Structure formats: structure tokens, C-alpha cells
Amino acid sequence: MGGNNVSHSKRRTKRKFDVNLFKKKFFLPDENRWVYLTISAAGIRTVNKNGLNAALKNAREKGLVEKN
């Protein structure tokens, strides 16, 4: 996503907004293994709220994760 840096004198220069991604390790108790995910901060909050299995199920339904 793009936007502008705006200085105190209101000069505008182009800038880029990067995604807030993290490489995080989660434990899948159903499969008794650890999984590494590259996930955003909002995704981490979703996993904490709904649980890893529910979040993976929703991501697979939306086509964000390959089916294994």
C-alpha cells in the first residue's frame, strides 16, 4: 500500500506501507507437531482468539493456505 510522508511544512513525499509479518512457531496438538507460519500481527490475534485449528480452517476455505 502506498501513501505520503507529510512533513511539518506539509510537503508530501511518497512512501510505502509494509505488511507487519512475523515468522512464528505454533503447536498443533491434534497432530502433535510444531508448525512454522509467516503470519501478520492481525493473524496472530485471530489465532489467539479463535484457536489455531479454527484459524487454519478459515484460511483454507478462503484459499490462503494449501491443503495438505
C-alpha positions in Angstrom: 0.0 0.0 0.0 1.3 3.4 -0.8 0.9 6.8 0.8 2.6 10.1 1.6 5.0 11.2 4.3 3.8 14.6 5.4 6.3 17.0 7.0 5.6 19.8 9.4 5.6 22.2 6.5 3.0 19.9 4.7 5.5 18.8 2.0 4.4 15.4 0.7 6.8 12.6 -0.4 5.8 9.1 -1.5 6.2 6.2 0.9 5.2 2.6 1.2 3.4 0.8 4.0 4.8 -2.7 4.5 2.9 -5.6 6.0 3.6 -6.4 9.6 4.8 -10.0 9.2 6.4 -12.4 11.7 7.7 -15.9 11.4 6.1 -17.7 14.3 6.0 -21.3 15.6 2.7 -22.8 16.7 1.9 -26.2 18.2 -0.8 -28.3 16.6 -2.0 -30.6 19.4 -4.1 -32.7 17.1 -1.1 -33.7 15.0 1.4 -33.4 17.9 3.8 -31.3 15.9 5.1 -27.7 15.6 4.2 -25.6 12.5 6.1 -22.5 11.3 3.8 -19.8 9.9 4.6 -16.4 8.3 1.7 -14.5 9.8 0.7 -10.9 10.3 0.0 -9.3 13.7 -3.7 -9.4 12.9 -3.4 -13.1 12.1 -1.7 -13.7 15.5 -4.6 -12.0 17.3 -7.0 -14.2 15.3 -5.2 -17.4 16.2 -5.2 -16.3 19.9 -8.9 -15.5 19.8 -10.2 -18.5 17.8 -7.5 -21.1 18.1 -5.1 -22.5 15.6 -7.3 -25.2 14.1 -10.2 -22.8 13.5 -7.9 -20.1 12.0 -6.3 -22.7 9.7 -9.8 -24.0 8.7 -11.0 -20.5 7.8 -7.7 -19.7 5.9 -8.1 -23.0 3.8 -11.7 -22.1 3.0 -10.6 -18.6 1.7 -7.8 -20.2 -0.3 -5.0 -18.6 1.7 -3.3 -22.0 2.8 -2.6 -25.0 0.6 -4.5 -28.2 1.6 -2.1 -30.8 2.9 
